[in-house]
Amino acid sequence: MQLETIAVHAGAEPDSATGAVAPPITLSTTYQHGPACEQTFGYLYIREANPTQARLETALAQIEGGEYALAFSSGMGAGASLLQALDPGSHVIFPDDVYVDFRTLAKDFFPQWQLEHSIVDTSQPAQVQAALRPNTRLVWLESPSNPLMKITDIGVVVQLARNAGARCLVDNTFATPVLQRPLEFGADIVLHSTTKYFGGHSDVQGGALIFAHKDQLAERVEHTRKLLGAVGSPFNSWLVLRGLRSLACRMRTHAANALAVAAALEHHPQLAAVHYPGLASHPGHAVAQKQMSAFGGMLSVRVKGGREGALRVASRVQLFLNATSLGGVESLLEHRASSEGPNSTAPQDLLRLSVGLEHPDDLIADLRQALA
């Protein structure tokens, strides 16, 4: 069955009580049980599980091609729950362009959790190989990366991790399973901020982990979520589930629009660089072609004139909105170093663009006038 069909029908069986085609939202926080807490109807308490979240998890596993999925209140909640489920003394390898809050989490919390970490350029497999230790338990990948759009060869790094006895996680938020399928390249776990393309309308927060197999680590993560409370709410689960139905067609338009914008700006005299893996000039283009069906809706540009030049462009856009986040129908632009704060490694001349569903000619015209 093709992904577009799966996305429409996964977790979408008609309601057994009413025949409703649209999945119901079950808002109850507690469920009737037997006198010894027998789960008469399959549920006990909202933090442990709820019917709407269960539907979403069924859909997430099917759309990403995994055996098991867990929904969370945010992408950070998903990633943190996984990291907290690792044994003390474990070593984690992160990409040098990892999402800034995971870099901050490692710096601020790993000492308390008795975890170790290294940060390397995972687009260079030799650096991953050199960073592996006997206690490495997780290699964390982000491809394309945020915000430099670096590309990592997932299959190659997965094999390096496996040879060392480590699992491999891929943050697939930028690409989504429509454009890239990490589990098919051997990854063990896929992470999503479902706030982004899965929700698709800038109106819901959520996260997800999809596991290739339901193993002991997956069960430990579920236990962590249950006790520490990073569970998805029923309404947010419903919104993400609804967003999945249109994900495939939205991603095709996001990717086509972003490619048009990147191509139009590639040689602009006011730009020092355009980072988009769909351009033949991108150093990761060949790898991206191998593991992606299209190149996504995200790109970043480096503006001549440094920080001041970048902020000038950001202040002049009229159609793009200055806002953080990504993956909505509207196009967003932000000065990433300012957004990320003191732990940012983003260049001061960089603007990150989330290309929406508007007509690409209008988006290109807006950027050209802002750069003039």
Beta strands, then each sheet from edge to edge (+ up, - down):
strand 1: 68-72
strand 2: 91-95
strand 3: 116-120
strand 4: 136-142
strand 5: 167-171
strand 6: 189-192
strand 7: 207-211
strand 8: 271-275
strand 9: 298-303
strand 10: 321-322
strand 11: 332-335
strand 12: 350-354
sheet 1: 1+ 7- 6+ 5+ 4+ 2+ 3+
sheet 2: 8+ 9- 12+ 11- 10-
end
